[in-house]
Amino acid sequence: MDRPPNLWRYREALPILKDDHIVTLGEGFTPLEELALDSRSVLVKIDYLFPTGSYKDRGATVLISKARELGVQKIVEDSSGNAGSAIAAYCAKAKISCDIYVPEGTSPGKLVQIQAYGATLKKVEGSREKTAEVAMEAASNAFYASHCWNPFFLHGTKTFAYEVCEQLNWKSPDTMILPVGHGTLFLGTYLGFKELKEAGIVGKIPKLIGIQSAACAPLEEAFKKGERETQPFDKQETVAEGIAIAKPVRGSQVLEVIRETRGKILSVTEEEIVTALQEMGQKGYFIEPTSAATIAGLKKYGKHIKKEVIVTTLTGIGLKASERIGHLY
């Protein structure tokens, strides 16, 4: 495809009516690298190489482009950090006023980044779920640019599937192993492969494996019990703050996709996350604990699998959580 190497190379599949409304920082088409892990080879998409240091730029560029197209002047978003940083950055580029609500315990590096983009930072005492409640109340007078609820965000994250497919010479891998909190990357990936299959470009949708921290694993618990909805979960502290979601708003959709693709949910312990974080650092990858959780889950999954083309991702750079990571060494 003779187009610039960014996610807007798939322009016709993205729901923005006019090119003049596109808000871009050159994001997308991140490397897909081969990685030797526990005596097997897997493919890793390095999505921490986005402008704000996480894959959330995929959704933010499309969502804020649509906000600009709709003439939005102010947005509200709630986040554990990465989505807030991404939304703030693209709002800055679009010159849209932006309030970002975060839990008080969010990594300091992410808070500084959000403020650097000129967003108004709102710290909320209490849980991630409480933060969402406060933000939704504030959204009664502003556009709610929620990466969890807003469908335009998923139309951005679906480009993850498009890129993987193109980088594999327009073929689907056998398995995708992804972190899952609210499920924005997970469901976007499914949407992307579903569209590719319906267009006749690929013959199958990969098996989708979701990874959670054992400290906060409502989806794993519901999957094991055969339930279609998640139930209240007694969340414990975890270094993987990006997936510490006790009440995933799209939980039922995630569970449906897992069953449809013959996938599963796996959880990993804090010890397994820290071990994976250290191992990846020794391979040259400085990643967030949430990304390390994904690698730990991949290692657990790979123990029982012989021949599969497996793709996973590094969703966030370690610089965003350097203070928290420093306490782990």
N, C-alpha and C positions, 0 to 999 in steps of 0.2 A: 504494500500500500504506500503510494507516494505522497505521504502527508507527514507533518511534523510529529516527532515522537512524544506525544502527550495524549491524555485520555480524550481530548476533543477530536482526535482522529476518527472517533466513532460518532461524529456529529449527528448523523441521521437517526441514530438510536436514542438520542438524548432530547428530552422534552422542553427545549427552549425554542421559541418560535422564530426569533430574529437573532442573527449573529451579533448585532450591536449590543445585545443585552448580556452577552457572555462575560463573566467575571473570572479571569484566569491569572494564575501565577506561573504558568508553564508546567503544571502538575501532570504526573502520570507516566506510564510506560516504564515502570521501575524494573531493575534487573531481575532475571530469574536465574539463580545460580545453583549449581550442583554442590551439595554438601554431604560429606562423609560423616555418618552418625551411627555409632554402635555397629560398625562393620557392614553398613548398608548405605546406599546412595539415595538421597531424596533431593527434591528441587525446592528451593526457598526463594520466595518473592520478597525482595527487600523494600518493603513499603515504608520504612522509616526514612527513606530518601526523598520524601515529599517536602515541599517548602516549609511546612510547620513541624516536620519531624514525625508525622504519623499518617496512617492511611485515611484518617478522617477528612483530609483534604479532598478525597474523591467525592464524598457526599457534599462537602461545603461548597465546592465550586459550582455544582449543579443547583443546589438549594438557593444559594445567594444570587446566582444568575436569574433564577425564577423570581426571587424577591424583587430584584431590580426590574425585571420585566413587568411585574405587577404594580410597580410604583411605590413599593414599601419604603417608608422613611425611618422606621425604628423596629428592631427585632429584640426578642427575649429568647434566651437559651439556657438550659441547665445541663451540667456536665460534671464528670469526675476529673476533667482537665483537658484531654486531647481534643474532644469535639469543641469545647469552648475556645481553645486556642485557634482551631481551624476556622470556626465561624467568625471569630473576632478578626482574623487576618483578612478574610474575604470581604467582610463588612468594611474594613478599612480601605481596601482597594475600591469597593463600590461606593464609598462615602455614605454608608448607611449607619445610623446610630445603633449602638449595640450594648445591651446589658447581659452579662454572663453570671449566672448563679452557680456556685460551687459549694460542696461540703467544706466545712471549716478545716478539715484535716487533709485537704488536697495538697499534693507535693508542691513545695514552694517554687520550684522551677517553672511549673505550669502556670502558677499565679502570676509570676513576673512576666511570662510570655504573653498572657492575656492582656495585662496592663500595657505592655509595650506596644500593642496594636491600637491602643487608645480606647479600648472597651471599658465600660464601667463594671468593676468587679463587685459582686454581691456575695459575701460569705454567709453561709447558713449553718447555724448550729444544728447538730443532729445528723441523721442518716442521709444517704444518697436519695432515698425515697422522699424524705422530708424536703430536700432541696428541690425535687421535681414538683412537689405540691406548691411550694412558695412561688416557683417560676410560673406555674400555670395560672396562679392567681394574678400575678403581674401581667400575664399575657392577655388579660381581659382588655387592656388598653394598647396592645402592641402585637405585632406579628410573631407568632410562636414558631421560631425556627428550630424546632426540636429534631435532633438527629434520630430520636427513637420513633416519634409519631409521624413525622412529615414524609410522605412517599417520595418526594423529589430527592431526598437524601439517598434512598435506596437506588434510585436511578443513577446516582453517582457511583455508589459502591459496586453496582453490577459490572462496571468497567474492569473490575478485578478479574472477572471471568473472561471478558473479551481479551484482555492482555495475555492471560495465561494461555488461552486457546491459540492466539496468534503466535505466541512465542514457541508453542509446540507444533508449529506448522499446521494450524487449524485442526487440531485434534484435542479431545478431552483427556485429561489424566484419569486414572482409575479412582483416585481418592483425593479429597481435599481435607486437610486438617486445619481447623480454624478456631480461634478463641471465640467464646460466646458469652456475652453479658446480656444486653438487650437483644442482640442478634443482628445488628445493622450490616456488618460485613457478611455474616453467615447467610442471611436472607438475600442480600444483594448478589452474592455469588450464585445462589440458586436461581434467582431471577435471570441473571446473565446467561447461564448455561441453558436455562429453559428457553429463552429467546433464540439462542444459537441453534438449539435442537429443532425448534419449531420452524426456523428459517432453512433447515436442511444443511446447515454448515457442519454440525457435529452429529454423531449418531447416538450419543448417550449423555446423560447428566451424571457427573461423578458421584460416588458415594461421599456423603458429607459427614465428617466427624467433628463434633463440637467439644471443646476443652473448657472446663471450669476449674476454679480453685475449690478444693474440698471444704474450705472454710465458708464458701458461699456457692452451693451447687443445687439450686432449686430445680433446674432443668434435668440434671442427672437423676435426682430423686424421683421426679415425675415420670421420666422415661423408664426407669427400672420398675416402677409400680404400674406401668401401662396406662397412665393417666394422660388426658388430653390438655389439661391445664396445670400450671404450677400451683403449689400450695404454699402457705406462709413458711418461711425458712428462717431458722435461728442463725443469723449470719454472725460469723466470728471475724476477727481481724485477719487481714491477708495483705501481703506485699503486692499482690496483683490487683491493685485498686481499679484498674480499667474494666475488669469483669466481675467486680464485687456487687452484683445486682441481685437483691433478694426477691424483687418482684418484677421480672422482665415483662415489659408491656406487650411484647410480641411473642411471649412464651408459647402460646398455643400454635402459632405459625411455625416456630422453630421445631417443635415436637412433631408437627405434621410433616415438615420437610425431611427430618431425620428418618422417619418411618418410610416415606415415599422413596427415598434414595437408598434405603437399606443401610443407613448409617448408625451412629450411636453417639452417646455422650460419655466422656471420660472425665474424671476429676483427678487432680494431683495435689499432693501435700505441700506444705510450706517448705519442707526439706527438699523435696524433689524440684520445686521451683528454684530455690537458691542454688542447688547443684547444677541445674541446667543453665542458670545465669552465669555461673563461674566457668562452666565448660565452653559456653559460646564466647565469652570474653577471651578465652585462651585460643579461640579460633579466629579472633579478630573482629567479633561482632559485639558492640557495646549496646545492649538492648534493655528495654524496660522489663520489670518483673512480669508484666502481663505477657509480653512476647516470650519470656522464659517459660512461663506456664504452658504455652503452646508447644514449645520444644519438649518439655517434660512429658506432655501428653502424647506427642509424636513418638517419643522413645518407648512409652508404655504400649502404644498401639503396635509399633514395629516389632515387638517381641514375638508376636503371634502371626506375623504376615511374612510370606516369602517373596512372592513376585507381584508387585504392584507399582505402577507409576504414581508416586505420592508427591503432592505439592502442598507446601505449607507457607507461612508468611511470618515476617518479623514486622509487627504492626507499629511499634514505637521505638524511638531512639532513647538510649539510656541517659542522655544528658538531661532529659526532662525530669528524671527522678534520681539524679546523682546523689543528692543528700541522703535519700532513703537507701539507695544501693550501698553508699559508703558505710553504713552501719552493719552491712551484711558480711563485710570482709574482716 
